Amino acid sequence: MPDSYQDVIDKLRPAKKVLITTHVRPDGDALGSSAAMALGLRKIKIDSEILLLSHLPRKYSFLFNDHGLSHIEAEPGIPSHLNLDHYDALLVVDTGTWSQLPGLSDRITKWPKPKIVLDHHLTQEQWADVKLVDSSAAAAGEIVAELLDRWKIPLDRSIATTLYVAIVSDTGWFQFSNTRAQTLRLAAGLIEAGADTEQVRKALNESERPERLALQTRAQQSLQLLADASLAIMTLQRVDFEQTKASPFETENFINFPLQIKTVIVSAFIVERGPKEIRISLRSKGLIDVALFAQRFGGGGHSRASAYTFEGDLAAAKAAFTENMTRELATVPQNV
């Protein structure tokens, strides 16, 4: 059988410099996995640079700053001044779809160098030369850790810390159902390798700006319970960001708050990102496959966490989503 891990190693081994990127609005898994790959490649004398397609959230900046990793911020796509001839491969972490890589397809599709994807999402498009996808992995960080292990690249304190960020971010500090025994064994190994768990805890949980909390308050005040309280919807408009002076990148984990309500089956977070661009993020307790739901509208993700973009105004996006999701929820048995 094909060994996707070895295929990735074979593509990357001859490279002198690799361009690493991840999905727009990167989370802890995306950033931690990207940083871990860059640090791992550095150990075997392969240079790399990390391209971020949107702003680096402040609480994750230590992943790069503390470990001497350079990154480029571009929104959207590859900046025109970036010469792709300087790179021998493209490594995309934590996504395999163009919709999550705005602006890249125009410059990458016909690029003759190897294009590699490391991902754990179900939703994929077939454009990469090599795809290493494991949808059973709790985080892309698990796949990166396995790749480094097979490549005989030893973990050090820096790599262990970045991988720890990746794993705790996508498992909700090991609370989500995607946490496997393998995930916990990996976490233990990372701690043994020197992962700075206290730094990670403080950076992720004790470093927010007051502006984010003001925005969080507005999101929670917008909460509506529909479909016999099985559907929770929160919304934010552009004016909310303007008035609180919070960034659109400071909404991480807002969507999880309504899941605390016993009756809620699906939580939706609808955000106005532009005049005609509405982002709809979804979380499920498992009775509804929100990845399949999102795919019908050009999005995707995991069965319990997904998203898609709606072209139109906020009211139309909310109405269309509510109608379709209410219909889905009507198929769920009443006494589950």
C-alpha contacts under 8 A as a table, 3 or more apart, distances in Angstrom:
res1	aa1	res2	aa2	distance
3	D	6	Q	5.40
3	D	7	D	6.24
4	S	7	D	4.85
4	S	8	V	6.24
4	S	130	V	7.46
4	S	131	K	7.01
4	S	132	L	5.45
5	Y	8	V	5.29
5	Y	9	I	6.38
5	Y	132	L	6.64
5	Y	147	L	6.04
5	Y	150	R	7.57
6	Q	9	I	4.96
6	Q	10	D	6.04
6	Q	150	R	7.97
7	D	10	D	5.12
7	D	11	K	6.28
7	D	130	V	6.91
8	V	11	K	5.17
8	V	12	L	6.18
8	V	116	I	7.03
8	V	130	V	6.56
8	V	131	K	7.89
8	V	132	L	7.42
9	I	12	L	5.21
9	I	13	R	5.72
9	I	147	L	7.92
9	I	151	W	6.98
10	D	13	R	5.43
10	D	14	P	7.50
11	K	14	P	6.85
11	K	15	A	7.72
11	K	89	A	7.92
11	K	114	P	6.79
12	L	15	A	5.42
12	L	18	V	7.91
12	L	89	A	6.98
15	A	18	V	6.69
15	A	46	I	6.64
15	A	87	Y	7.95
15	A	88	D	5.26
15	A	89	A	6.75
16	K	45	K	7.78
16	K	46	I	5.16
16	K	47	D	5.98
16	K	87	Y	7.52
16	K	88	D	6.51
17	K	46	I	5.80
17	K	47	D	4.48
17	K	48	S	5.00
17	K	49	E	7.70
17	K	86	H	7.24
17	K	87	Y	5.10
17	K	88	D	5.70
17	K	89	A	7.28
18	V	46	I	7.46
18	V	47	D	6.38
18	V	48	S	4.52
18	V	49	E	6.51
18	V	87	Y	5.36
18	V	88	D	5.76
18	V	89	A	5.05
18	V	90	L	5.92
18	V	91	L	6.98
19	L	48	S	5.72
19	L	49	E	5.19
19	L	50	I	6.05
19	L	51	L	6.97
19	L	87	Y	6.16
19	L	88	D	7.86
19	L	89	A	6.31
19	L	90	L	4.91
19	L	91	L	6.16
20	I	34	S	6.66
20	I	38	A	7.64
20	I	48	S	6.91
20	I	49	E	6.04
20	I	50	I	4.70
20	I	51	L	6.05
20	I	90	L	5.97
20	I	91	L	4.74
20	I	92	V	5.91
20	I	93	V	7.44
21	T	34	S	7.02
21	T	50	I	5.65
21	T	51	L	4.88
21	T	52	L	6.03
21	T	53	L	7.78
21	T	90	L	7.72
21	T	91	L	6.38
21	T	92	V	5.02
21	T	93	V	6.30
22	T	26	P	6.90
22	T	30	A	6.04
22	T	31	L	7.60
22	T	34	S	7.26
22	T	51	L	7.58
22	T	52	L	6.70
22	T	53	L	7.55
22	T	92	V	5.41
22	T	93	V	4.94
22	T	94	D	6.08
22	T	95	T	6.63
22	T	101	L	7.36
23	H	26	P	5.74
23	H	30	A	7.15
23	H	52	L	7.84
23	H	53	L	7.02
23	H	93	V	7.55
23	H	94	D	6.78
23	H	95	T	6.02
23	H	100	Q	5.02
23	H	101	L	5.52
24	V	52	L	7.24
24	V	53	L	5.18
24	V	54	S	5.67
24	V	100	Q	5.75
24	V	101	L	6.12
24	V	102	P	7.33
25	R	53	L	7.48
25	R	54	S	5.87
25	R	55	H	7.28
25	R	249	F	6.44
26	P	29	D	7.84
26	P	30	A	5.52
26	P	31	L	6.27
26	P	52	L	7.90
26	P	54	S	7.64
26	P	56	L	7.49
26	P	57	P	7.98
27	D	30	A	5.35
27	D	31	L	6.18
27	D	169	S	7.52
27	D	252	E	7.70
28	G	31	L	5.22
28	G	32	G	5.61
28	G	60	Y	7.11
28	G	165	V	5.93
28	G	166	A	5.17
28	G	169	S	5.25
28	G	170	D	7.32
29	D	32	G	5.17
29	D	33	S	5.75
29	D	94	D	7.45
29	D	139	A	6.39
29	D	140	A	6.37
29	D	141	G	6.28
29	D	163	L	7.97
29	D	165	V	6.65
29	D	166	A	3.59
29	D	167	I	6.37
29	D	169	S	5.88
29	D	170	D	6.04
30	A	33	S	5.40
30	A	34	S	6.11
30	A	93	V	6.46
30	A	94	D	5.57
30	A	140	A	7.24
30	A	166	A	6.87
31	L	34	S	5.10
31	L	35	A	6.07
31	L	60	Y	7.53
31	L	63	L	7.63
31	L	166	A	7.19
32	G	35	A	5.17
32	G	36	A	6.05
32	G	63	L	6.87
32	G	141	G	7.08
32	G	162	T	4.60
32	G	163	L	5.58
32	G	164	Y	7.62
32	G	165	V	5.61
32	G	166	A	4.68
33	S	36	A	5.05
33	S	37	M	6.19
33	S	93	V	6.98
33	S	94	D	7.89
33	S	140	A	6.38
33	S	141	G	4.96
33	S	144	V	6.47
33	S	162	T	6.82
33	S	163	L	6.07
33	S	166	A	5.92
34	S	37	M	5.23
34	S	38	A	6.31
34	S	50	I	7.25
34	S	93	V	6.39
35	A	38	A	5.11
35	A	39	L	6.15
35	A	50	I	7.92
35	A	63	L	6.65
35	A	64	F	6.79
35	A	69	L	7.46
35	A	159	I	7.75
35	A	162	T	6.34
36	A	39	L	5.10
36	A	40	G	5.98
36	A	144	V	7.43
36	A	158	S	7.91
36	A	159	I	5.12
36	A	160	A	7.83
36	A	162	T	5.61
36	A	163	L	6.14
37	M	40	G	5.01
37	M	41	L	6.06
37	M	144	V	6.82
38	A	41	L	5.23
38	A	42	R	6.17
38	A	47	D	7.66
38	A	48	S	5.93
38	A	49	E	7.39
38	A	50	I	7.73
38	A	69	L	7.58
39	L	42	R	5.04
39	L	43	K	6.56
39	L	69	L	7.91
39	L	158	S	7.65
39	L	159	I	6.30
40	G	43	K	5.30
40	G	44	I	7.12
40	G	148	L	6.86
40	G	153	I	6.53
40	G	159	I	7.05
41	L	44	I	5.41
41	L	45	K	6.43
41	L	46	I	5.02
41	L	47	D	6.69
41	L	48	S	7.38
42	R	45	K	4.97
42	R	46	I	5.21
42	R	47	D	5.81
42	R	48	S	7.55
43	K	46	I	7.42
43	K	153	I	7.20
44	I	153	I	7.62
49	E	69	L	7.63
49	E	70	S	6.04
49	E	71	H	5.86
49	E	72	I	7.61
50	I	69	L	7.97
50	I	70	S	6.58
50	I	71	H	4.55
50	I	72	I	6.22
51	L	71	H	5.70
51	L	72	I	4.81
51	L	73	E	6.11
51	L	74	A	7.27
51	L	78	I	7.81
52	L	55	H	7.00
52	L	56	L	7.20
52	L	71	H	7.03
52	L	72	I	5.96
52	L	73	E	4.83
52	L	74	A	6.12
53	L	73	E	6.06
53	L	74	A	4.95
53	L	75	E	5.13
53	L	76	P	5.54
53	L	77	G	5.92
53	L	78	I	7.75
53	L	101	L	7.23
53	L	102	P	7.46
54	S	73	E	6.11
54	S	74	A	5.93
54	S	75	E	5.22
54	S	76	P	6.93
55	H	73	E	6.26
55	H	74	A	7.78
55	H	75	E	7.91
55	H	249	F	7.58
56	L	60	Y	7.08
56	L	61	S	6.68
56	L	73	E	7.50
57	P	60	Y	5.68
57	P	61	S	6.68
57	P	249	F	6.49
57	P	250	E	7.40
58	R	61	S	5.24
59	K	62	F	7.22
59	K	203	A	5.54
59	K	204	L	6.11
59	K	207	S	6.25
59	K	208	E	7.27
60	Y	63	L	5.77
60	Y	64	F	7.92
60	Y	203	A	7.12
60	Y	204	L	7.48
61	S	64	F	5.71
61	S	65	N	6.08
62	F	65	N	4.89
62	F	66	D	5.17
62	F	67	H	7.69
63	L	66	D	6.08
63	L	67	H	6.55
63	L	162	T	6.33
64	F	67	H	5.44
64	F	68	G	6.05
64	F	69	L	4.76
64	F	70	S	6.77
64	F	71	H	7.72
65	N	68	G	5.51
65	N	69	L	6.37
65	N	70	S	7.98
66	D	69	L	7.92
67	H	158	S	6.72
74	A	77	G	6.14
74	A	78	I	6.40
74	A	79	P	6.08
75	E	78	I	7.93
76	P	79	P	7.97
76	P	102	P	5.65
76	P	103	G	5.38
77	G	101	L	7.07
77	G	102	P	5.53
77	G	103	G	3.72
77	G	104	L	4.87
78	I	82	L	6.77
78	I	103	G	6.68
78	I	104	L	6.16
78	I	107	R	7.58
79	P	82	L	5.51
80	S	83	N	7.70
83	N	86	H	5.94
84	L	87	Y	5.58
85	D	88	D	7.45
87	Y	90	L	7.54
88	D	113	K	6.03
88	D	114	P	7.28
89	A	113	K	5.44
89	A	114	P	4.89
89	A	115	K	6.05
89	A	116	I	7.64
90	L	113	K	7.42
90	L	114	P	6.29
90	L	115	K	4.85
90	L	116	I	6.07
91	L	115	K	6.19
91	L	116	I	4.83
91	L	117	V	5.95
91	L	118	L	7.58
92	V	95	T	6.84
92	V	96	G	7.45
92	V	115	K	7.71
92	V	116	I	6.05
92	V	117	V	4.77
92	V	118	L	6.28
93	V	96	G	7.94
93	V	117	V	5.96
93	V	118	L	4.93
93	V	119	D	5.94
93	V	140	A	7.14
94	D	117	V	7.80
94	D	118	L	6.12
94	D	119	D	4.45
94	D	120	H	6.58
94	D	121	H	7.39
94	D	140	A	5.56
95	T	100	Q	6.86
95	T	117	V	7.27
95	T	118	L	7.32
95	T	119	D	5.47
95	T	120	H	7.63
95	T	121	H	6.76
95	T	124	Q	7.69
96	G	100	Q	7.85
96	G	117	V	6.24
96	G	118	L	7.80
96	G	119	D	6.65
96	G	121	H	7.75
96	G	123	T	7.29
96	G	124	Q	5.00
96	G	125	E	6.00
97	T	100	Q	5.71
97	T	101	L	6.91
97	T	123	T	7.30
97	T	124	Q	5.52
97	T	125	E	5.30
98	W	101	L	4.87
98	W	102	P	6.52
98	W	104	L	7.40
98	W	105	S	6.61
98	W	125	E	7.56
99	S	102	P	5.99
99	S	299	G	7.66
101	L	104	L	5.83
101	L	105	S	7.68
102	P	105	S	7.52
103	G	106	D	6.50
103	G	107	R	7.82
104	L	107	R	5.69
104	L	108	I	5.86
105	S	108	I	5.09
105	S	109	T	5.31
106	D	109	T	6.21
107	R	110	K	6.99
107	R	111	W	6.79
108	I	111	W	4.90
109	T	127	W	7.46
114	P	128	A	7.82
114	P	129	D	6.06
114	P	130	V	7.84
115	K	128	A	5.02
115	K	129	D	5.23
115	K	130	V	6.64
116	I	128	A	5.59
116	I	129	D	5.99
116	I	130	V	4.91
116	I	131	K	5.87
116	I	132	L	7.85
117	V	128	A	6.49
117	V	130	V	6.41
117	V	131	K	4.76
117	V	132	L	5.98
117	V	133	V	7.56
118	L	131	K	6.28
118	L	132	L	4.90
118	L	133	V	5.89
118	L	140	A	6.95
118	L	143	I	7.18
118	L	144	V	7.62
119	D	131	K	7.91
119	D	132	L	6.42
119	D	133	V	4.80
119	D	134	D	6.59
119	D	135	S	7.62
119	D	140	A	5.51
119	D	143	I	7.52
120	H	133	V	5.33
120	H	134	D	4.81
120	H	135	S	4.29
120	H	136	S	6.94
120	H	137	A	5.89
120	H	138	A	7.48
120	H	139	A	6.43
120	H	140	A	5.65
120	H	143	I	7.85
121	H	124	Q	7.26
121	H	133	V	7.35
121	H	134	D	7.52
121	H	135	S	5.43
121	H	301	G	5.53
121	H	302	H	5.81
122	L	135	S	5.81
122	L	291	A	7.90
122	L	300	G	7.67
122	L	301	G	6.08
122	L	302	H	5.99
123	T	291	A	7.69
123	T	295	Q	7.89
123	T	300	G	5.38
123	T	301	G	5.61
123	T	302	H	7.61
128	A	131	K	6.28
134	D	137	A	5.66
134	D	143	I	7.37
135	S	138	A	7.86
136	S	178	N	7.86
137	A	140	A	6.93
137	A	142	E	6.21
137	A	143	I	6.98
137	A	178	N	7.60
138	A	142	E	6.87
138	A	167	I	7.22
138	A	170	D	6.69
138	A	171	T	6.55
138	A	178	N	5.11
138	A	179	T	5.91
138	A	180	R	7.23
138	A	183	T	7.01
139	A	142	E	5.50
139	A	143	I	7.30
139	A	166	A	6.67
139	A	167	I	5.72
139	A	170	D	5.70
139	A	171	T	7.47
140	A	143	I	5.23
140	A	144	V	6.36
140	A	166	A	7.27
140	A	167	I	7.93
141	G	144	V	4.98
141	G	145	A	6.05
141	G	163	L	5.53
141	G	164	Y	7.91
141	G	166	A	5.25
141	G	167	I	5.92
142	E	145	A	5.12
142	E	146	E	6.30
142	E	163	L	7.80
142	E	167	I	7.11
142	E	183	T	7.24
142	E	186	L	7.66
143	I	146	E	5.13
143	I	147	L	6.12
144	V	147	L	5.00
144	V	148	L	6.17
145	A	148	L	5.28
145	A	149	D	6.20
145	A	163	L	7.25
146	E	149	D	5.03
146	E	150	R	6.19
147	L	150	R	5.22
147	L	151	W	6.15
148	L	151	W	4.97
148	L	152	K	6.20
148	L	153	I	5.17
148	L	154	P	7.27
149	D	152	K	5.04
149	D	153	I	5.90
149	D	154	P	6.91
150	R	153	I	7.65
155	L	158	S	7.95
155	L	159	I	5.81
155	L	160	A	6.04
155	L	190	L	7.81
155	L	193	A	6.33
156	D	159	I	5.47
156	D	160	A	5.96
156	D	193	A	5.87
156	D	194	G	6.81
157	R	160	A	5.16
157	R	161	T	6.06
157	R	193	A	5.92
157	R	194	G	4.54
157	R	195	A	5.27
157	R	196	D	7.30
158	S	161	T	5.22
158	S	162	T	6.36
158	S	194	G	7.97
158	S	195	A	7.04
159	I	162	T	5.27
159	I	163	L	6.15
159	I	195	A	7.79
160	A	163	L	5.21
160	A	164	Y	6.02
160	A	190	L	4.89
160	A	191	I	7.19
160	A	193	A	6.21
160	A	194	G	6.50
160	A	195	A	4.76
160	A	196	D	8.00
161	T	164	Y	5.02
161	T	165	V	6.38
161	T	190	L	7.24
161	T	194	G	7.37
161	T	195	A	4.15
161	T	196	D	5.60
161	T	197	T	7.18
161	T	200	V	7.52
162	T	165	V	5.19
162	T	166	A	6.48
162	T	195	A	7.89
163	L	166	A	4.98
163	L	167	I	6.31
163	L	190	L	7.56
164	Y	167	I	5.22
164	Y	168	V	6.12
164	Y	187	A	6.60
164	Y	190	L	6.66
164	Y	195	A	6.79
164	Y	197	T	7.65
164	Y	200	V	7.97
165	V	168	V	5.46
165	V	169	S	5.95
165	V	200	V	6.53
166	A	169	S	5.42
166	A	170	D	6.52
167	I	170	D	5.51
167	I	171	T	6.11
167	I	173	W	7.75
167	I	183	T	7.74
167	I	187	A	7.72
168	V	171	T	5.23
168	V	172	G	5.68
168	V	173	W	4.37
168	V	174	F	6.25
169	S	172	G	5.48
169	S	173	W	6.48
170	D	173	W	7.76
171	T	174	F	4.76
171	T	175	Q	6.05
171	T	176	F	5.07
171	T	177	S	7.65
171	T	178	N	6.41
171	T	179	T	5.94
172	G	175	Q	5.26
172	G	176	F	5.73
173	W	176	F	7.78
174	F	179	T	5.68
174	F	184	L	7.91
175	Q	179	T	7.08
176	F	179	T	5.94
177	S	180	R	7.85
179	T	183	T	5.89
179	T	184	L	7.37
180	R	183	T	4.93
180	R	184	L	6.60
181	A	184	L	5.23
181	A	185	R	6.25
182	Q	185	R	5.04
182	Q	186	L	6.12
183	T	186	L	5.12
183	T	187	A	6.19
184	L	187	A	4.94
184	L	188	A	6.18
185	R	188	A	5.12
185	R	189	G	6.30
186	L	189	G	5.00
186	L	190	L	6.19
187	A	190	L	5.03
187	A	191	I	6.29
188	A	191	I	5.15
188	A	192	E	6.22
189	G	192	E	4.97
189	G	193	A	6.14
190	L	193	A	4.94
190	L	194	G	6.48
190	L	195	A	5.55
191	I	194	G	5.13
191	I	195	A	4.77
191	I	196	D	7.47
191	I	197	T	7.40
192	E	195	A	7.27
196	D	199	Q	5.46
196	D	200	V	6.42
197	T	200	V	5.04
197	T	201	R	6.10
198	E	201	R	5.07
198	E	202	K	6.21
199	Q	202	K	5.27
199	Q	203	A	6.01
200	V	203	A	5.14
200	V	204	L	5.99
201	R	204	L	5.41
201	R	205	N	5.72
201	R	206	E	7.40
202	K	205	N	5.32
202	K	206	E	4.82
202	K	207	S	6.63
203	A	206	E	5.90
203	A	207	S	5.50
204	L	207	S	6.56
205	N	208	E	7.35
208	E	212	R	6.58
208	E	213	L	7.67
209	R	212	R	5.45
209	R	213	L	7.02
210	P	213	L	5.21
210	P	214	A	6.37
211	E	214	A	5.08
211	E	215	L	6.30
211	E	244	T	5.71
211	E	245	K	6.07
211	E	246	A	5.01
212	R	215	L	5.03
212	R	216	Q	6.07
212	R	244	T	7.86
212	R	246	A	5.57
212	R	247	S	7.67
212	R	250	E	5.94
212	R	251	T	7.44
213	L	216	Q	4.84
213	L	217	T	6.19
214	A	217	T	5.18
214	A	218	R	6.59
214	A	244	T	6.15
214	A	246	A	7.95
215	L	218	R	5.14
215	L	219	A	6.30
215	L	240	D	6.91
215	L	241	F	7.03
215	L	244	T	6.13
215	L	246	A	6.51
215	L	251	T	7.91
216	Q	219	A	5.05
216	Q	220	Q	6.22
216	Q	251	T	7.37
216	Q	254	F	6.79
217	T	220	Q	5.22
217	T	221	Q	6.09
218	R	221	Q	5.03
218	R	222	S	6.31
218	R	236	L	7.50
218	R	240	D	7.41
219	A	222	S	5.25
219	A	223	L	6.83
219	A	234	M	5.82
219	A	235	T	6.10
219	A	236	L	6.10
219	A	254	F	7.52
220	Q	223	L	5.28
220	Q	234	M	6.72
222	S	233	I	7.82
222	S	234	M	5.32
222	S	235	T	5.98
222	S	236	L	7.75
223	L	232	A	6.71
223	L	233	I	5.61
223	L	234	M	4.61
223	L	235	T	7.42
224	Q	232	A	5.68
224	Q	233	I	5.24
224	Q	234	M	6.54
225	L	228	D	7.38
225	L	229	A	4.68
225	L	230	S	7.00
225	L	231	L	5.66
225	L	232	A	4.70
225	L	233	I	6.59
226	L	229	A	4.87
226	L	230	S	6.37
226	L	231	L	5.08
226	L	232	A	6.39
226	L	233	I	7.89
227	A	230	S	5.48
227	A	231	L	5.80
227	A	326	T	6.15
227	A	329	L	7.59
228	D	231	L	7.57
229	A	232	A	6.91
229	A	263	T	5.88
229	A	264	V	5.93
230	S	263	T	5.28
230	S	264	V	4.07
230	S	265	I	5.00
230	S	266	V	6.56
230	S	329	L	7.61
231	L	264	V	5.55
231	L	265	I	6.10
231	L	266	V	5.14
231	L	267	S	6.02
231	L	268	A	7.66
231	L	326	T	7.66
232	A	258	P	6.32
232	A	264	V	6.37
232	A	266	V	6.35
232	A	267	S	4.72
232	A	268	A	6.05
233	I	267	S	6.04
233	I	268	A	4.77
233	I	269	F	5.89
233	I	270	I	7.35
234	M	255	I	7.71
234	M	268	A	6.33
234	M	269	F	4.92
234	M	270	I	6.20
235	T	269	F	5.80
235	T	270	I	4.67
235	T	271	V	5.65
236	L	240	D	6.23
236	L	241	F	7.97
236	L	270	I	6.50
236	L	271	V	4.87
236	L	272	E	6.26
237	Q	240	D	5.36
237	Q	241	F	7.18
237	Q	271	V	6.13
237	Q	272	E	4.94
237	Q	273	R	7.66
237	Q	314	L	7.82
238	R	241	F	5.35
238	R	242	E	6.39
238	R	271	V	7.95
238	R	272	E	5.72
238	R	273	R	6.49
238	R	274	G	7.37
239	V	242	E	4.89
239	V	243	Q	5.97
240	D	243	Q	5.33
240	D	244	T	6.07
241	F	244	T	5.36
241	F	245	K	5.48
241	F	246	A	5.15
241	F	247	S	6.31
241	F	248	P	6.98
242	E	245	K	5.09
242	E	246	A	7.09
243	Q	246	A	7.99
246	A	250	E	6.76
247	S	250	E	5.37
247	S	251	T	7.88
248	P	251	T	6.24
248	P	273	R	7.65
249	F	252	E	7.02
251	T	254	F	5.65
252	E	255	I	7.61
253	N	256	N	5.42
253	N	257	F	7.39
254	F	257	F	5.89
254	F	269	F	7.80
255	I	258	P	6.81
255	I	259	L	7.98
255	I	267	S	6.45
255	I	268	A	6.53
255	I	269	F	5.62
255	I	281	S	7.52
255	I	282	L	7.48
255	I	283	R	7.15
256	N	259	L	5.48
256	N	260	Q	7.63
256	N	267	S	7.22
256	N	283	R	7.21
257	F	260	Q	5.96
258	P	261	I	5.71
258	P	264	V	7.15
258	P	267	S	6.25
259	L	262	K	7.32
259	L	264	V	6.03
259	L	265	I	7.48
259	L	266	V	7.55
259	L	267	S	6.45
259	L	285	K	7.66
260	Q	264	V	7.85
261	I	264	V	5.59
264	V	267	S	7.01
265	I	284	S	5.85
265	I	285	K	5.49
265	I	286	G	7.61
265	I	287	L	6.90
265	I	288	I	7.55
266	V	282	L	6.98
266	V	283	R	5.67
266	V	284	S	4.52
266	V	285	K	6.59
266	V	288	I	7.39
267	S	282	L	5.77
267	S	283	R	5.12
267	S	284	S	6.42
268	A	280	I	6.73
268	A	281	S	5.66
268	A	282	L	4.68
268	A	283	R	6.55
269	F	279	R	7.95
269	F	280	I	5.75
269	F	281	S	5.15
269	F	282	L	6.56
270	I	278	I	6.79
270	I	279	R	5.74
270	I	280	I	4.58
270	I	281	S	6.50
270	I	314	L	7.86
270	I	318	K	7.19
271	V	278	I	5.64
271	V	279	R	5.18
271	V	280	I	6.53
271	V	314	L	7.75
272	E	275	P	7.49
272	E	276	K	7.97
272	E	277	E	6.26
272	E	278	I	4.68
272	E	279	R	6.50
272	E	313	D	7.86
272	E	314	L	6.23
273	R	276	K	7.93
273	R	277	E	5.49
273	R	278	I	5.70
273	R	279	R	6.76
274	G	277	E	4.71
274	G	278	I	6.94
275	P	312	G	7.67
275	P	313	D	6.91
276	K	310	F	7.85
276	K	311	E	5.26
276	K	312	G	4.43
276	K	313	D	5.42
277	E	309	T	6.76
277	E	310	F	6.02
277	E	311	E	5.11
277	E	312	G	6.22
277	E	313	D	7.21
278	I	309	T	5.62
278	I	310	F	4.99
278	I	311	E	6.36
278	I	312	G	7.00
278	I	313	D	7.04
278	I	314	L	6.36
278	I	317	A	6.88
279	R	307	A	7.24
279	R	308	Y	6.11
279	R	309	T	4.67
279	R	310	F	6.36
280	I	307	A	5.50
280	I	308	Y	5.46
280	I	309	T	6.07
280	I	310	F	7.35
281	S	305	A	7.69
281	S	306	S	5.99
281	S	307	A	4.20
281	S	308	Y	6.64
282	L	290	V	6.51
282	L	304	R	7.69
282	L	305	A	5.64
282	L	306	S	5.23
282	L	307	A	5.73
283	R	290	V	6.98
283	R	304	R	5.36
283	R	305	A	4.62
283	R	306	S	6.70
284	S	287	L	7.01
284	S	288	I	6.22
284	S	289	D	7.18
284	S	290	V	6.55
284	S	303	S	7.57
284	S	304	R	4.60
284	S	305	A	6.51
285	K	288	I	7.43
285	K	304	R	6.51
286	G	289	D	6.64
286	G	303	S	7.32
286	G	304	R	5.98
287	L	332	V	6.99
288	I	303	S	7.62
288	I	304	R	7.67
288	I	328	E	7.58
288	I	329	L	7.40
288	I	332	V	7.86
289	D	292	L	5.69
289	D	293	F	6.57
289	D	302	H	7.94
289	D	303	S	4.53
289	D	304	R	6.22
290	V	293	F	4.76
290	V	294	A	5.97
290	V	300	G	7.95
290	V	301	G	7.92
290	V	302	H	7.15
290	V	303	S	5.26
290	V	304	R	5.86
290	V	305	A	6.41
290	V	306	S	5.94
291	A	294	A	5.14
291	A	295	Q	6.12
291	A	299	G	7.74
291	A	300	G	4.87
291	A	301	G	5.06
291	A	302	H	5.11
291	A	303	S	4.72
291	A	304	R	7.01
291	A	305	A	6.76
291	A	306	S	5.26
291	A	307	A	7.65
292	L	295	Q	5.12
292	L	296	R	6.71
292	L	300	G	6.91
292	L	303	S	7.12
293	F	296	R	5.61
293	F	297	F	7.44
293	F	300	G	7.84
294	A	297	F	5.40
294	A	298	G	6.53
294	A	299	G	4.78
294	A	300	G	5.03
294	A	301	G	7.73
294	A	306	S	6.46
294	A	307	A	5.93
294	A	308	Y	5.70
295	Q	298	G	5.02
295	Q	299	G	4.66
295	Q	300	G	4.83
295	Q	308	Y	7.71
296	R	299	G	7.21
297	F	308	Y	6.50
297	F	309	T	7.62
297	F	310	F	7.83
298	G	308	Y	6.25
298	G	309	T	7.40
299	G	306	S	7.40
299	G	307	A	5.68
299	G	308	Y	4.08
299	G	309	T	6.88
300	G	306	S	5.39
300	G	307	A	5.89
300	G	308	Y	6.64
301	G	305	A	6.06
301	G	306	S	4.24
301	G	307	A	6.65
302	H	305	A	4.88
302	H	306	S	5.59
303	S	306	S	7.17
310	F	317	A	6.14
311	E	317	A	7.80
312	G	316	A	6.53
312	G	317	A	6.59
313	D	316	A	5.50
313	D	317	A	6.23
314	L	317	A	5.08
314	L	318	K	6.08
315	A	318	K	5.22
315	A	319	A	6.09
316	A	319	A	5.12
316	A	320	A	6.05
317	A	320	A	5.33
317	A	321	F	6.04
318	K	321	F	5.17
318	K	322	T	5.94
319	A	322	T	5.20
319	A	323	E	6.17
320	A	323	E	5.31
320	A	324	N	6.30
321	F	324	N	5.29
321	F	325	M	5.93
322	T	325	M	5.24
322	T	326	T	5.78
323	E	326	T	5.35
323	E	327	R	6.37
324	N	327	R	5.21
324	N	328	E	6.45
325	M	328	E	4.89
325	M	329	L	6.14
326	T	329	L	5.07
326	T	330	A	6.23
327	R	330	A	5.22
327	R	331	T	7.19
328	E	331	T	5.67
328	E	332	V	7.49
329	L	332	V	5.38
330	A	333	P	7.87
332	V	336	V	7.89
333	P	336	V	5.94
